[in-house]
Amino acid sequence: MQPRPSAQPPGRPPGRAWEAPLAEVEGLSLGEQAFRRLRDAIIQGALPPGRKISERGLAAAFGISAQPVREALRRLEREGLVLTLPRSGTVVAELGPGQLAELGRIRAALEGVAAALAAERLDAAGLAALAALLRRMAEGTAAADTAALDAANEEFHALIHAAAGNAFLARSLASLRAYDHRGQHRAVGSTPRDLPKSLAEHRGIVVAFRRRDAALAEARMRQHVLRSLVTNGVLAAGAKKPR
């Protein structure tokens, strides 16, 4: 189903802090900056589904020419975050439950591949860093501190993605992260009773890393991600375990 463009003025949604002019950042092109700014705005809801986006309005707000904005919008369209509709222009895409479920399955598979590669490549420093994150997760679980757990979980997966050493895989997982946020997905669980289960799953993944068992790391990571998607209502309970 195609989203209906909003009646709000194009390119001027609420929550306008993200519309501040872009500053020069060493190593980042204006197109890259515009892309990151817009993707964050979409993920965080400042640009909600169905909102019409004006290329000219964004260029004026960012204080740049239209070309970098056009480049950013093309990238966002390739990631499925915006759509170009006939006679309507560019709008923020709206993802239904079925699409989010499919993307969740893809993410689970890719996270498993990243874990398998990391199991073969993690060094002693990487394993020590994961052990430190497990201690933080244990403290957060005991205190039911979901904010601390979310932060530790992000670091846990980022460390594994880096250890996997595959740039294409890292980019793919970074793109899928946007859909997790759109689906209100929380990797550590939605209720306090889910937290110990998540901690046990993370510990099991690290055990597989210590054993250098790539197949076990892949299976445990994939099941962990699928379970979290079930917990958060993105997948039906029957999809919990890999076949």
N, C-alpha and C positions, 0 to 999 in steps of 0.2 A: 504494500500500500504506500502510495506516495504521500509525503507530508504536505499539509497545506501551509503555504507561506503565511507568516504572521502579518497582522495589520499594522504592526509597529513600524516606524520609519526604518528603512533599510540601513543596516550597519550601525544602528544606535541602540543596542539592547541595554537593559539595566545592568548594574554591576560594572560600571565603566572604568574601573581602575586598570583593566587590561588594555584599554584603548589609548593609554599614554603613548606619546611619541617614542619611537625606538631610538636607543642610543647606540653609538658605535661600540661594538664588542670585538676584541681582537680574536681572529680565527673563525668568526661567524659572519656569513654573508647576511645581507638584509633579508633575502628570501628565507634563509634558515631561521632567522630571528622571528620573522612574521609567521612562519609555519609553527614554531614552538609556542608562540604567544596565542595563536588561534587554537591550536590543539589543546592547550591547557584550559582555555576559556570554554571549549566544548566539553572537555572532561569534567570540569568543575561546575558546569551548568550555567555559566554566565551567558553562553550562547546555547539556548535550549533547542531541542528538536523542533523542526518546522520554521525556525527563525530565518528570515531572508537575510542574505549577506550581500552588501554592496562593495564591489571591488574598488570603486572610486571613493566611497565613504571610508573604507579601511585605509586606503592610501593617504587620504587627508588626515585621518586620525593618527596614523603612525608617522606622518611627516616624511613619507617616501614616495617614489614614483609608483605607478601601477604595476610595472613589470615584476618586482619582487612579490607583490601581493598575488598576482596571477600565478606565479610559480608556486607559492604556498598553497593556494586553493587547488591547484592541480594535484599536489601531493596529498592533500586532505581528501580529495575525491578518490585517489587510488587506494587510500586506507579505508574508504567507505564512511568517512565522517561527514562529508558534505555530498550533495547531489546537485547536478545541473538539470533543471526541468524546463521543458519547452514553454516559452512565454512567461516563465516565472523567474528565471535566473538561478542563482546558486542559493541553496537552503541547507541548513543543518539536517543531516539524515536522522531518521527515526528507526531504530532497530526493534523488531518485535521479539517475543520470547523464543520463537523458533530459531531466528538468526543468532541470538545470543547463546543459545544452547549449542549450536553448531560451532560457533567460534570458541566456546568453552572447551569442546572436545579437541579442537585443533590445538588450543593452548596446552591442554593436558599432554597431548602427544609431544609437542615441541619441548615442554618442560622436562619430559622424560628423556628425550634425546640429549638435552643440555646436561642432565644429571649423569647420563651414561658417559659422555665425553669428559665431564669434570672428574668422574671416578678414576679415569685413566691419567688425569693430568694434575690433580690437586697435589701440592707439595705440603711439607710440614707446616709452613706458615699458614697456608690456606685452611688446613685442618684445625689448627689452633684457633684461627679466627672463627670458624664455625662452632667450635666448642665454647668460645666466649659468647657467641650469639645464643647458643642453647642455654647457657646460664642466665642470660637476660630474659629469655623466654620463660624459663622456670620461675624466675622472680615475678614476671608479669602475670603468669598463670596463677600463682599463689595469691596475687593481689587483685586478680581479675581486671588488670589494667590493659584494656584493649588498645588504647592509643600507643602504649609502649610496645605491645605485641605487634601491632601493625607495622611500626617502624622497624622492629627487629626482623620481622618477616620479609619486608622489602629488602633489607640488607642481606638476609640469608639468600634470597633468590638472586639478587644482583651479584653476589660473590660467586655463586654457582655459574651464572651466565658468563661472567668474566673468565672463570677457570676453564669453561668449555672451549674458549679460544676460537670461536667461529663468529665472524662479524655478521654474516648473513642471518644466522640463527639469532644473534643478539638483537638485530634490527627487527626481525619478525616478532620476537617476544615483546619488544618495546611497543610495537604497533598494537599488539593484542592487549596490552595493558590498558589502553584507552577504552576498549570494550568492556573490560572488567569493571571499570569505574562507571561506565554508562549503565551496566547491569546491576549496580549497587552491590558488587561482589566484595566480600571481605574474606581474605584468605585464612584468617585465624579462627573464624567461626562467628556465629551470630549470637550465641547465648553462652553464659558462663559454663554450662555443662559440656559444651563443645571444646573448651580450651584445653583440658588435659589430653583429649584425644588428638588434638592438633600437635601438642607438645610431643606426645609419644611418636607421632608420625615423623616429625622433624628429627627426633633422636634416631629412629630407624633408618632414615636416609643417611645420616652421618655415619652410622654403623656400616652401611654398605660402602660408603666412601673409604672408611678405614680399612675395609677388607679388599679394596680395589676391585669390587664386584660390580662391573658396569651394568650387567643385566638386572641385578637386584636393585641397584640405584635407580635405574630407569623405571622398573615396575613399581617401586615404592613411591617415587615422585609422581608418576602418572596417577596412581590410586589416591595419593594425597590431594592432588588438584581436583580430581573428579569428586572426591568426597566433599571437599569444600564447596564445590559448585552445587552439589545436592543439598548441603546444609543451607546454602543461601537461596535455594529455590530456582537456580538457573537450570539445573538438570533434574529430571525425574529420578526417583530413588532407584529404579531399575538400571540406570546408567552408571551406578556407583563404581562397579568393579570392571576392570578391563577383561575382555574375553580372551 
